[in-house]
Structure formats: C-alpha cells, structure tokens
Amino acid sequence: MARKRKDGSRAPGVRSQRGWLQVTFTERTIVDGKTVCKTRWRSTKLPDTPENLPEAIRIRDAYKRQAGIRTILDPESLMPTFIDSFLEKKKREVRESTMGPYKHKCQRISDFFAKVKVKEIDTNLVERFLDSLYTENNYSKKYIKDIRALFKAVMDEAVRYGLVADNPVIGARPDKRIEAAHARYKDKSEGFFDVNEIQKFFKVTEDHPLSDLFQVAFYLALRREEVLGIRWRDVDLQKGIVHIYHTVTKGENGPLYLDLPKTKASNRRLKMQDNVLSIFKRRYEQEQKYRKLLGNGYVHPESDYVFHHEDGSFYYPDYPSQAFQKIIKKNPDLPQKVTFHCLRRSCISILAKAGYDVKAVQTFVGHEDPETTTKYYVYVKEDKEISEISAGIEKIVNENENKGKNEDENKDENERKEE
C-alpha cells in the first residue's frame, strides 16, 4: 500500500478508497453566465500500491488538463450563455483580429435566441432565424451564408457537449421566395479598376498624403494589413527586395499590434518595380529629415514602420480605407463600388487579362488556395467570351441581312438583263 501523507492522501489529488487509487480534479460549469467549480473524484482502476502512485499522478494531470480546456455546460443553458462560452474557447483558436467579426455574427444569433434554451433549438427555429436576416436586417446572401456557417459551428459544439442530439442547422435553409425577393445583382467588374481607371486614380491622388501607400499596395498586390506592416528592416534598398511577413491590424478592443500574415503563402519575398523602389528610397530620405527636424517631438523614434504620419505617429488600420472611400466619393467618374482592398484585386485582374501564368500570379500575391487566383482568370475568360458572343450574334445577323440585300440586288439585275 502507498504511504499516507498527513492529510490521509497518497499524493496531492490522489487518495485511497477501499484499496484502489482515486484522483481528484476541478470541473467548471457555466450556469446563467456564472462559473461554478466542482471537485470530482475519479477511479484510476489501479490498486493502492507504491508502484502505481506515479501512474495515478499522471492520470490526475491528464484529467486536470482536460478539465482546464473543457467547460461542462448546464443542460438548461440559454443560447446567449452557450455562445459566450463558444467565443471564449475560440479566442484560443483564431487570430485576435478575427474575433471582432465572430462576435458581431454571434450577436445576431444571441439576439434572436435570447430566451431560448440550446436544447430547444430545432430546424424550424433556425429557418425562421435565417429568414429574419433577410426581412429584418436586409443582409446580403453572402453575409447570411457566413452567419449560418458560424451558427453550424456553434451547434456542432452543442452536439459535442451533449446538449442536442443532432445539429439543427445542417438541414436548415432560408425561404427561397424571401431569398429571391432580397437578391442583389452584383456586377463583377464593379470591384476592380481597369488600367485606365487605376491611372486616373493615381493622377487624382498624386498630392494625397497616402499616395505612396496606395501605389505600393497596388503594384505589389498587398492587403491593407500587409502594407501597413512593412518595416525598414524588411526592405533591402540595394537589392530592391521587400519581405512580407508581418502585418499591422486592430485587435479585438481596437489597439494596434503586430501579427503574422493571413496565411503561410502570404509570407513572401517580392522584387520591387523601379517606381516602387523609388518610393521607398524617397520615403527613407524624408523620414530621416523629419526625425532630425522634429527631434524629441518625433512621436515614435523607436518605430521601424515605413508608412506613418510625418511626426512618426502610427496610421490606424482603418485610416487608409476611410481616406480611400473619401477620394472615391469626390471623384464620381471613378468606379464607386470599390474599396481599398480593390487595389490588390485590380492588380490581380490586370495581370490575368494580360495573360500572366496563374501559378506565378498566385505566388506573387500570396494566395494559399490556387482557386482564389483562378477565379480572376475565370472571370476574365467569361467576360471575354461574353463580349465575343455578343459581337458574334450581331455579326451573324448583319451578314445575313447583307446577304439578303445582295441576293435581291442580283435578282433585280438579272430581271433587267432579261428585259
């Protein structure tokens, strides 16, 4: 028999019960939004001997790790309470910048099911919820699809915890009539600049404080967070190389922080075009001048970021997007449904139209999934084919009309000769 301690236990969290070793650990139960801790004893199925004591301690540690991660929920939990625990767990699994959109989508679910228990949710309730997203919120089909996908993940978790037997979201679909009534036609070409439009955009922004940032984002096909995350240590002005492996974004509560790129493929090394290299060289000289001119008034002397205000203060991540939209609104002859991200998309579209290799473009822009790049080529091909077909039908009709006219003229000519 294992040697007893003063409190009667064999080791911390290990005791003997009728000749067998038991271990204890703490489970957390969420009831009405409050965490209740309960001590649980579990049998190790090991006889109470000194040789088995290390194995019992290992089993207890395993239970503790499991209990620390897993939250045991009350069977009567309301949906908002369960969603709170779902989001708390998600913090461990996703980037901080992703949590904002997650919370916004989950809030829509919590609002609709505010007084509904998790176990009471069925397919009919889910379908009513999906319909309400159209009729009451007027969300787009894509956004509703995203909410549905997140709702499915929430209910998958409920199945795993045994709160429901099956996932009611899997078979739920919005009413087709409601979906059709709220359908929005989206012209694929509205999300891009063509070559002439991007040249015009650069012309109207040549004196704008963000002109350099706009051009770098377009010519290198960078996401907003990527262009903001470029630091001088990432730039080789001698070789004309820039490394993209850091991003600057806003966290869940708003502050700036340094994050990794969106995907593994986003971590890339790019050769700068001559005009882009000139931009970096000019900005480097300007920054040295402002640092010397402002002295102690330079806000972040330790900062290494390339793009910031003249006094060294950081650009807030939303600032380039908001400035971009103001420029678009002031210039109605530019496409009006473009966003800052469309600088990146326009670069890809123009490369696709020029016929560049799809794999090379995928590597250049940092797409992890080749289908993401391919869809631009599919759009360009479809657009070209539709234009050719549209011109072709006109050509066929015109040729047939001209053929008829020629036949009539020949017939009249023959009749005159016979006379």
Disulfide bonds with the S-S distance in Angstrom:
none
